[in-house]
Amino acid sequence: MDVYQVMAVIGTITGLVSLFYTNHQWKKANKKVELLSDSREASKIHPNWWVERMMDDEWYFGLLTTDGSIIAFSNISNISDDGKWLDITLMMKDELPENSEEKSYITAVADDRRKASVQMDKVVMAYDIITS
């Protein structure tokens, strides 16, 4: 084999590997994200202690984000099957406990605008705003 034949074989192998990888990435990008509303299924995606509880309960919950904001919400309605998104029900400002004036919470602006989606990689901590 001369140099040109070796280069042709290397080029062919490189092209086939690139084709396989590109096809794999294309399939991944075109996969439809499914939303999970069952807390047991969602806890398989995110095995955090709070996922199942915050999906099954209505309470005063908070999510601390990477920029220091606190999102006040009453429950998690869905989690994407890729684990990247939470769908939550925001609380209204007047639903927060009286002593919550000390902190600035992100809340719903109107009663008919309570739904929100939160990117999981922006969440630092999940907690109860008040305890029972």
C-alpha positions in Angstrom: 0.0 0.0 0.0 1.2 3.4 -0.9 0.7 6.6 1.1 -2.4 7.6 -1.0 -4.2 4.4 -0.3 -3.5 4.7 3.5 -4.8 8.2 3.4 -7.9 7.1 1.6 -8.6 4.3 4.2 -8.1 6.8 7.1 -10.4 9.3 5.3 -13.0 6.6 4.8 -12.9 5.5 8.4 -13.0 9.1 9.7 -16.0 9.8 7.4 -17.9 6.8 8.6 -17.3 7.7 12.3 -18.4 11.3 11.6 -21.5 10.0 9.9 -22.4 7.7 12.8 -21.8 10.4 15.4 -23.8 13.1 13.4 -26.7 10.6 13.0 -26.6 9.9 16.8 -26.7 13.6 17.7 -29.5 14.3 15.1 -31.6 11.6 16.7 -30.9 13.0 20.2 -31.8 16.6 19.1 -35.1 15.5 17.5 -36.3 13.4 20.4 -39.5 14.8 21.8 -39.2 15.7 25.5 -42.0 14.0 27.5 -43.4 15.6 30.6 -43.8 13.3 33.6 -46.7 14.0 36.0 -46.5 10.8 38.1 -44.3 11.5 41.1 -42.9 8.0 41.3 -41.8 8.1 37.6 -40.3 11.6 38.1 -38.4 10.5 41.2 -36.6 8.0 39.0 -35.4 10.9 36.8 -34.6 13.1 39.8 -34.0 11.0 42.9 -33.9 14.0 45.1 -35.9 13.8 48.4 -38.1 16.8 47.4 -39.3 15.7 44.0 -42.0 13.2 45.1 -43.1 15.4 48.0 -43.4 18.6 46.0 -45.3 16.8 43.3 -47.8 15.2 45.7 -48.3 18.0 48.2 -49.7 21.6 47.9 -47.5 23.7 50.2 -45.3 26.8 50.5 -42.2 25.7 48.6 -39.2 27.7 47.5 -36.5 27.2 44.9 -33.2 29.1 45.3 -31.7 29.8 41.9 -28.1 30.3 40.9 -28.6 34.1 40.8 -29.9 34.2 44.4 -33.6 34.6 43.4 -36.2 32.6 45.3 -39.2 31.2 43.4 -42.3 30.7 45.6 -44.5 27.9 44.4 -47.2 25.5 45.6 -46.3 22.3 43.7 -44.5 20.7 40.8 -46.9 19.6 38.1 -44.4 18.0 35.7 -40.8 17.1 35.2 -39.3 16.6 31.7 -38.1 13.0 31.1 -34.6 14.4 30.3 -34.5 15.9 33.8 -33.8 19.5 32.6 -37.2 21.2 33.3 -39.7 21.5 36.1 -43.2 22.8 35.5 -44.4 24.5 38.7 -47.5 26.4 40.0 -46.4 29.8 41.3 -47.8 31.3 44.4 -49.4 34.7 44.5 -47.7 37.4 46.7 -50.7 37.6 49.0 -50.6 33.8 49.7 -47.1 34.0 51.2 -46.8 33.9 55.0 -46.8 37.3 56.8 -43.1 37.2 57.8 -42.1 36.6 54.1 -41.8 40.4 53.6 -38.2 40.1 54.7 -37.3 38.3 51.4 -38.1 39.1 47.8 -39.8 36.1 46.2 -40.6 35.6 42.5 -44.4 35.0 42.4 -47.2 35.0 39.9 -48.4 38.4 38.6 -52.0 37.3 38.3 -54.2 34.4 39.4 -54.5 33.1 35.8 -50.7 33.2 35.2 -49.5 30.8 37.8 -47.7 28.2 35.5 -44.0 28.5 35.0 -41.1 26.3 33.8 -37.8 26.3 35.6 -34.5 25.0 34.2 -33.1 22.4 36.7 -29.5 23.4 36.3 -30.4 26.9 37.6 -31.8 25.4 40.9 -29.4 25.4 43.8 -31.7 24.4 46.6 -35.4 23.4 47.2 -37.0 24.0 50.6 -40.2 24.7 52.6 -40.8 28.4 52.9 -42.7 27.7 56.1 -42.7 24.6 58.3 -45.7 22.9 59.8 
